[in-house]
């Protein structure tokens, strides 16, 4: 069993919550980050502890430098040196064509989906890199199949933000490969989570899922399995890699 320390951003629901539960079951001590829903985060922590695992929750807006530093300090002080980061926190907004997007919406998307992962990755590298006296570690970015498909007529801004995250994954993986840190990504497609309600269509997976080659949408637990694999020593020679979890789409 692993005794490694893991921080998951946006860990109170969906893919983040599933990853927290699975990682804890595999022996990780887990920090569940959340921005708004304290009750949901507490529920994840309670479920982990009920199963014999170790976890705690920290509220922080990961798009803000001061809050990121407070979040990472909380992990330092509670568990000790960080071993792994899952950049899961992100958002989307109501389905829209690009021509109807405005500056405020774009700023919100970029802040959550690009700035947040950059700030958290930077804080993790400062702690994990052998260049800074760390013992190495692993980062997994939660991107989206939308980065390749573009999400026309729905979320071109969201797709573009995940494209930026893909570029960061590749660049950072090369930057820290010799410093003991592996950086990889998962690209989920249509997954049964609450994020679709933010886009104005809670049943989107039910509508589109039957049209996929596999004939269904995916589950957060299926994505979590790939994330935990990329964090683990089972993928010790893997960096800069992407796992698409999109039912063949």
C-alpha positions in Angstrom: 0.0 0.0 0.0 1.2 3.5 -0.8 1.6 6.1 1.9 2.0 8.9 -0.6 0.4 12.4 -0.3 -2.0 13.6 -3.0 -3.7 16.9 -3.6 -6.7 16.9 -5.8 -8.1 20.3 -6.9 -11.9 20.4 -7.4 -12.1 17.2 -5.5 -15.6 17.5 -4.0 -17.6 16.0 -6.8 -17.5 14.2 -10.2 -14.2 13.0 -11.4 -12.3 14.7 -8.6 -14.4 12.9 -5.9 -14.1 9.6 -7.7 -10.3 10.0 -7.9 -10.1 11.0 -4.2 -12.0 7.9 -3.2 -10.0 5.5 -5.4 -6.6 7.0 -4.4 -7.5 6.8 -0.7 -8.5 3.1 -1.2 -5.0 2.6 -2.8 -3.3 4.1 0.3 -2.8 7.7 -0.6 -3.4 10.4 2.0 -5.6 12.8 0.2 -6.3 16.6 0.4 -9.6 17.4 -1.2 -9.6 20.9 -2.5 -12.9 22.7 -3.1 -14.0 26.3 -3.9 -17.6 26.5 -2.8 -19.4 23.4 -1.7 -18.1 22.6 1.8 -20.8 19.9 2.4 -19.8 18.0 -0.7 -16.1 18.1 0.2 -16.9 17.0 3.7 -19.0 14.1 2.3 -16.0 12.9 0.3 -13.7 13.1 3.3 -16.3 11.2 5.4 -16.6 8.5 2.8 -12.8 8.1 2.7 -12.5 7.9 6.5 -15.4 5.5 6.7 -13.5 3.1 4.4 -10.4 3.4 6.6 -8.6 6.0 4.6 -7.1 9.4 5.5 -8.3 12.7 4.0 -9.0 16.3 4.8 -10.6 19.2 2.9 -9.3 22.7 2.2 -11.3 25.5 0.6 -9.3 27.6 -1.9 -9.8 29.3 -5.2 -6.9 27.8 -7.2 -6.9 30.7 -9.7 -5.5 33.0 -7.0 -1.9 32.8 -6.1 -2.3 33.6 -2.3 -5.0 30.9 -2.0 -2.9 28.3 -3.8 0.0 29.0 -1.5 -2.3 28.6 1.5 -3.7 25.4 0.1 -0.3 23.8 -0.4 1.0 25.0 3.0 -2.0 23.2 4.5 -0.9 20.0 2.9 2.7 20.6 4.0 1.7 21.2 7.6 -0.9 18.4 7.8 0.8 15.5 5.9 4.3 16.6 5.0 6.0 16.7 1.5 3.7 16.4 -1.4 4.0 13.4 -3.8 1.2 13.9 -6.3 -1.1 16.5 -7.8 -4.3 16.1 -9.8 -5.2 19.3 -11.6 -8.9 18.6 -11.8 -10.7 21.9 -11.0 -12.3 23.5 -14.0 -15.5 24.9 -15.3 -17.6 25.6 -18.4 -20.5 27.9 -19.1 -23.7 27.8 -21.1 -23.6 26.4 -24.6 -22.9 29.2 -27.0 -21.4 30.0 -30.4 -18.1 31.8 -30.4 -19.5 34.9 -31.9 -21.7 35.4 -28.8 -18.9 35.1 -26.2 -17.9 38.1 -24.1 -14.8 39.2 -22.3 -16.1 38.4 -18.8 -17.0 34.8 -19.7 -13.6 34.2 -21.4 -11.8 35.6 -18.3 -13.7 33.2 -16.1 -12.9 30.2 -18.3 -9.2 31.1 -18.7 -8.9 31.7 -14.9 -10.4 28.4 -13.8 -9.1 26.1 -16.6 -5.7 27.6 -17.4 -4.4 29.9 -14.6 -5.5 27.5 -11.8 -3.6 24.5 -13.2 -0.5 26.6 -14.0 -0.4 28.0 -10.4 -0.9 24.6 -8.8 1.6 22.9 -11.0 4.2 25.6 -10.2 3.6 25.1 -6.4 3.9 21.4 -6.8 7.1 21.6 -8.8 8.7 23.9 -6.1 8.0 21.1 -3.6 8.6 17.9 -5.6 11.5 18.8 -7.9 14.9 17.3 -7.0 16.2 20.6 -8.3 14.6 22.2 -5.2 15.6 19.3 -2.8 12.3 17.4 -3.3 11.9 13.7 -3.8 10.1 13.8 -7.1 6.5 13.1 -7.8 3.7 13.0 -10.3 1.2 15.5 -11.8 -1.9 14.5 -13.7 -3.9 17.2 -15.6 -7.6 16.6 -16.3 -8.0 17.9 -19.8 -10.9 17.0 -22.2 -11.4 15.3 -25.5 -12.9 18.7 -26.5 -9.3 20.0 -26.9 -9.2 18.0 -30.1 -12.8 18.1 -31.2 -13.3 21.9 -30.6 -16.8 21.7 -29.2 -18.4 23.8 -32.1 -21.7 25.5 -31.2 -21.3 24.6 -27.6 -18.0 25.3 -25.8 -15.2 26.5 -28.1 -13.8 28.6 -25.2 -13.7 25.5 -22.9 -12.2 23.4 -25.7 -9.5 26.1 -26.2 -8.7 26.3 -22.5 -8.2 22.5 -22.4 -5.9 22.8 -25.5 -3.8 25.2 -23.5 -3.7 22.7 -20.7 -2.5 20.0 -23.2 0.3 22.3 -24.2 1.3 22.9 -20.6 1.3 19.1 -20.0 3.7 18.6 -22.9 6.0 21.5 -22.0 6.1 20.9 -18.3 6.7 17.1 -18.7 9.8 17.9 -20.7 10.9 20.7 -18.3 10.9 18.5 -15.2 11.6 15.0 -16.6 15.1 15.1 -15.2 14.0 16.4 -11.9 12.0 13.3 -10.8 8.6 14.6 -11.8 6.3 12.9 -14.3 3.5 15.0 -15.9 0.7 13.3 -17.8 -2.9 13.9 -18.7 -6.3 12.3 -19.1 -8.8 13.6 -21.7 -12.3 12.5 -20.7 -15.1 12.7 -23.3 -18.8 12.5 -22.3 -18.8 11.6 -18.6 -21.7 11.4 -16.3 -21.0 14.4 -14.0 -22.7 17.6 -12.9 -20.6 19.8 -15.1 -23.1 19.5 -18.0 -25.7 21.3 -15.9 -23.4 24.4 -16.0 -23.7 24.3 -19.8 -27.5 24.3 -19.6 -28.0 20.7 -20.6 -27.9 18.3 -17.6 -28.9 15.4 -19.7 -26.3 15.9 -22.4 -24.5 12.6 -21.9 -27.8 10.7 -22.1 -28.5 12.5 -25.4 -25.1 12.1 -27.1 -23.8 9.0 -25.4 -25.8 6.4 -27.5 -24.2 8.0 -30.6 -20.7 7.1 -29.6 -18.9 4.1 -30.9 -19.2 2.4 -27.5 -22.8 3.5 -27.3 -22.7 5.1 -23.9 -21.2 7.8 -21.8 -18.4 7.1 -19.3 -18.4 7.2 -15.5 -16.2 9.3 -13.1 -14.9 6.0 -11.7 -13.6 5.0 -15.1 -11.6 8.2 -15.4 -10.3 7.9 -11.9 -8.8 4.5 -12.7 -6.6 6.1 -15.4 -5.7 9.0 -13.2 -4.5 6.8 -10.4 -2.6 4.6 -12.8 -0.7 7.7 -14.1 0.1 8.7 -10.5 1.3 5.3 -9.6 4.7 3.5 -10.0 2.9 1.3 -12.6 3.5 4.2 -15.0 7.0 5.0 -13.8 8.4 5.4 -17.4 5.5 7.5 -18.6 5.6 11.2 -18.9 4.1 13.7 -21.4 1.4 11.1 -22.2 -2.3 11.5 -22.8 -5.0 8.9 -22.2 -8.3 9.6 -24.1 -11.4 8.3 -22.2 -14.1 9.1 -24.7 -15.7 5.8 -25.8 -14.0 5.9 -29.2 -15.0 9.4 -30.1 
